[in-house]
Amino acid sequence: MSFLQIIDLDKSFGNVEVLKRINLEIDEGGFLVLVGPSGCGKSTLLNTIAGLEPITGGEIRIGGRRVNELHPSKRDIAMVFQSYALYPNMTVAQNIGFGMEIRGVPKPEREAAIARVAEMLQIDPLLSRKPSQLSGGQRQRVAMGRALVRDPQVFLFDEPLSNLDAKLRVDMRTEIKRLHQRMGTTIVYVTHDQIEAMTLASKIAVLKDGVLQQFGTPAEIYNNPVNTFVADFMGSPAMNLIPARITNGSAGLALDLERSAAPPISLPLANPPAGLTAYKGRDVIFGVRPEALTDPEGADRNAASLAQADCFIEVVEPAGSDTFAVTHLGGKGVIARLRADANIAPGTTAPLAFNLSKSVFFDPETESRIL
């Protein structure tokens, strides 16, 4: 049975609908990430779970109990904010234990809980310091410690890493993942960073303009996006979305891609989606991840459908473990992800392998996936 359920949730500020018929659920111990661009409603949704914002319609259930009308203090949740929200005049130990002190937890019990959490977060040496004496990463650990010491039913994280530098974000992401694996507590986590979403989540909810676009596992979201927004938003670099045309090939359907100053590429489609037959002679949007467009030597030999074509290489970008090459197809710049030692040069024509078994197709008008 689902532990956290959000059922037909609506939220409006006056006449402005911020969240529209949101339906989500996560099992106990799951890690749900709410992701989307700024202003999509993800933080508002988190605040409704916390009870910081009343909902306009629908229902929120935690552990089978309806919590719509419950005060935040009665919901058995703990929240970690983007701004850390530490008391500057208190030590780290006092910040972590303040909530327990307010609730009247005896001092020996408080001290034992603070020591346990400090050891878990590796901040034992910092317990006597004030927040002004800590780095950004250390402050975030203290904010997490204040939540962890509560031992709640659900942890809520509101973009907790957004104030950290790039390397520290990666380190803290690993720490949060490790903590979740150790504790097994249910977590709802808000971010605009799709890399954070992919690496942390057991389930991802992608939002846009207050509407849930797709809900599923990271693999489902990445490999089977339901529309062009999800395809473009999830992934770094993003999925290539190339205007193309479905035609009759020698052995069935084929995909025609326009090239600059050269005849179109025609790629045979083996085992295309059933719905693609209706698009014969029509335009589609061809979606292919950069890693599914590569140099022939680096192509997946176990792929069910591989096709090769010569493409003019405009730009080459070495990136250490990979080399990215930019070509032009369908009137758009297209990124291919090649082996680090791929022999390729800008201003030349080179063969690229298309892993068509990893490709998806979208209707250019509705922007929905063709199944």
Solvent accessible surface area in square Angstrom, and as a share of the most:
residue,aa,sasa,rsa
1,M,192,0.86
2,S,17,0.11
3,F,25,0.10
4,L,1,0.01
5,Q,36,0.16
6,I,2,0.01
7,I,62,0.31
8,D,47,0.24
9,L,0,0.00
10,D,29,0.15
11,K,11,0.04
12,S,30,0.19
13,F,93,0.39
14,G,74,0.72
15,N,160,0.82
16,V,98,0.56
17,E,101,0.45
18,V,29,0.17
19,L,0,0.00
20,K,69,0.29
21,R,153,0.56
22,I,0,0.00
23,N,70,0.36
24,L,7,0.03
25,E,88,0.40
26,I,8,0.04
27,D,86,0.45
28,E,126,0.56
29,G,20,0.19
30,G,10,0.10
31,F,1,0.00
32,L,0,0.00
33,V,0,0.00
34,L,0,0.00
35,V,0,0.00
36,G,0,0.00
37,P,50,0.31
38,S,105,0.67
39,G,79,0.76
40,C,3,0.02
41,G,8,0.08
42,K,9,0.04
43,S,37,0.24
44,T,22,0.13
45,L,0,0.00
46,L,0,0.00
47,N,35,0.18
48,T,1,0.01
49,I,0,0.00
50,A,1,0.01
51,G,17,0.16
52,L,91,0.45
53,E,46,0.21
54,P,100,0.63
55,I,38,0.19
56,T,86,0.50
57,G,24,0.23
58,G,34,0.33
59,E,36,0.16
60,I,1,0.00
61,R,64,0.24
62,I,2,0.01
63,G,44,0.43
64,G,25,0.24
65,R,107,0.39
66,R,102,0.37
67,V,0,0.00
68,N,29,0.15
69,E,130,0.58
70,L,53,0.26
71,H,118,0.52
72,P,37,0.23
73,S,77,0.50
74,K,130,0.55
75,R,11,0.04
76,D,54,0.28
77,I,14,0.07
78,A,4,0.03
79,M,27,0.12
80,V,1,0.01
81,F,74,0.31
82,Q,74,0.33
83,S,79,0.51
84,Y,23,0.09
85,A,53,0.41
86,L,26,0.13
87,Y,90,0.34
88,P,103,0.65
89,N,113,0.58
90,M,35,0.15
91,T,28,0.16
92,V,0,0.00
93,A,26,0.21
94,Q,101,0.45
95,N,0,0.00
96,I,0,0.00
97,G,3,0.03
98,F,56,0.23
99,G,27,0.26
100,M,8,0.04
101,E,95,0.42
102,I,121,0.61
103,R,128,0.47
104,G,58,0.56
105,V,26,0.15
106,P,81,0.51
107,K,124,0.52
108,P,100,0.63
109,E,103,0.46
110,R,48,0.17
111,E,91,0.41
112,A,63,0.49
113,A,14,0.11
114,I,18,0.09
115,A,55,0.43
116,R,113,0.41
117,V,0,0.00
118,A,1,0.01
119,E,120,0.54
120,M,32,0.14
121,L,1,0.00
122,Q,126,0.56
123,I,1,0.00
124,D,70,0.36
125,P,107,0.67
126,L,12,0.06
127,L,44,0.22
128,S,95,0.61
129,R,96,0.35
130,K,75,0.32
131,P,10,0.07
132,S,93,0.60
133,Q,112,0.50
134,L,12,0.06
135,S,61,0.39
136,G,28,0.27
137,G,3,0.03
138,Q,52,0.23
139,R,78,0.29
140,Q,0,0.00
141,R,42,0.15
142,V,0,0.00
143,A,2,0.01
144,M,3,0.01
145,G,0,0.00
146,R,48,0.18
147,A,5,0.04
148,L,8,0.04
149,V,11,0.06
150,R,82,0.30
151,D,104,0.54
152,P,8,0.05
153,Q,59,0.26
154,V,0,0.00
155,F,4,0.02
156,L,0,0.00
157,F,8,0.03
158,D,22,0.11
159,E,27,0.12
160,P,0,0.00
161,L,0,0.00
162,S,32,0.20
163,N,85,0.43
164,L,15,0.08
165,D,95,0.49
166,A,79,0.62
167,K,150,0.64
168,L,49,0.25
169,R,37,0.13
170,V,72,0.41
171,D,57,0.30
172,M,1,0.00
173,R,37,0.14
174,T,66,0.38
175,E,24,0.11
176,I,1,0.01
177,K,68,0.29
178,R,106,0.39
179,L,11,0.05
180,H,27,0.12
181,Q,128,0.57
182,R,132,0.48
183,M,56,0.25
184,G,41,0.39
185,T,21,0.12
186,T,1,0.01
187,I,8,0.04
188,V,0,0.00
189,Y,0,0.00
190,V,0,0.00
191,T,3,0.02
192,H,83,0.37
193,D,32,0.17
194,Q,25,0.11
195,I,65,0.33
196,E,2,0.01
197,A,0,0.00
198,M,50,0.22
199,T,60,0.35
200,L,4,0.02
201,A,11,0.08
202,S,50,0.32
203,K,64,0.27
204,I,0,0.00
205,A,0,0.00
206,V,0,0.00
207,L,0,0.00
208,K,75,0.32
209,D,95,0.49
210,G,1,0.01
211,V,58,0.33
212,L,42,0.21
213,Q,41,0.18
214,Q,21,0.09
215,F,60,0.25
216,G,4,0.04
217,T,44,0.26
218,P,25,0.15
219,A,60,0.47
220,E,82,0.37
221,I,0,0.00
222,Y,47,0.18
223,N,67,0.34
224,N,69,0.35
225,P,0,0.00
226,V,63,0.36
227,N,25,0.13
228,T,12,0.07
229,F,40,0.17
230,V,0,0.00
231,A,0,0.00
232,D,77,0.40
233,F,41,0.17
234,M,0,0.00
235,G,9,0.08
236,S,70,0.45
237,P,36,0.23
238,A,35,0.27
239,M,7,0.03
240,N,12,0.06
241,L,27,0.13
242,I,1,0.00
243,P,63,0.40
244,A,8,0.07
245,R,105,0.38
246,I,0,0.00
247,T,33,0.19
248,N,108,0.55
249,G,31,0.30
250,S,131,0.84
251,A,104,0.81
252,G,37,0.35
253,L,20,0.10
254,A,3,0.02
255,L,0,0.00
256,D,38,0.20
257,L,0,0.00
258,E,106,0.48
259,R,62,0.23
260,S,75,0.48
261,A,118,0.92
262,A,42,0.33
263,P,98,0.62
264,P,68,0.42
265,I,8,0.04
266,S,69,0.45
267,L,2,0.01
268,P,87,0.54
269,L,17,0.08
270,A,58,0.45
271,N,138,0.71
272,P,48,0.30
273,P,40,0.25
274,A,93,0.72
275,G,26,0.25
276,L,0,0.00
277,T,80,0.47
278,A,72,0.56
279,Y,28,0.11
280,K,93,0.39
281,G,40,0.39
282,R,116,0.42
283,D,72,0.37
284,V,2,0.01
285,I,30,0.15
286,F,0,0.00
287,G,0,0.00
288,V,0,0.00
289,R,10,0.04
290,P,1,0.00
291,E,76,0.34
292,A,6,0.04
293,L,0,0.00
294,T,12,0.07
295,D,10,0.05
296,P,20,0.12
297,E,120,0.54
298,G,33,0.32
299,A,10,0.08
300,D,70,0.36
301,R,167,0.61
302,N,140,0.72
303,A,21,0.16
304,A,86,0.66
305,S,13,0.08
306,L,67,0.34
307,A,12,0.09
308,Q,113,0.50
309,A,14,0.11
310,D,72,0.37
311,C,1,0.00
312,F,108,0.45
313,I,0,0.00
314,E,71,0.32
315,V,69,0.39
316,V,33,0.19
317,E,84,0.38
318,P,111,0.70
319,A,55,0.42
320,G,68,0.65
321,S,93,0.60
322,D,30,0.16
323,T,8,0.05
324,F,27,0.11
325,A,1,0.01
326,V,29,0.17
327,T,2,0.01
328,H,65,0.29
329,L,1,0.00
330,G,13,0.13
331,G,62,0.60
332,K,87,0.37
333,G,46,0.44
334,V,1,0.00
335,I,54,0.27
336,A,0,0.00
337,R,75,0.27
338,L,4,0.02
339,R,90,0.33
340,A,56,0.43
341,D,110,0.57
342,A,16,0.12
343,N,158,0.81
344,I,30,0.15
345,A,47,0.36
346,P,79,0.50
347,G,49,0.47
348,T,61,0.36
349,T,85,0.50
350,A,13,0.10
351,P,55,0.35
352,L,1,0.00
353,A,6,0.05
354,F,0,0.00
355,N,11,0.06
356,L,15,0.07
357,S,58,0.38
358,K,112,0.47
359,S,15,0.10
360,V,5,0.03
361,F,5,0.02
362,F,0,0.00
363,D,18,0.09
364,P,56,0.35
365,E,160,0.72
366,T,93,0.54
367,E,84,0.38
368,S,53,0.34
369,R,61,0.22
370,I,11,0.05
371,L,141,0.70
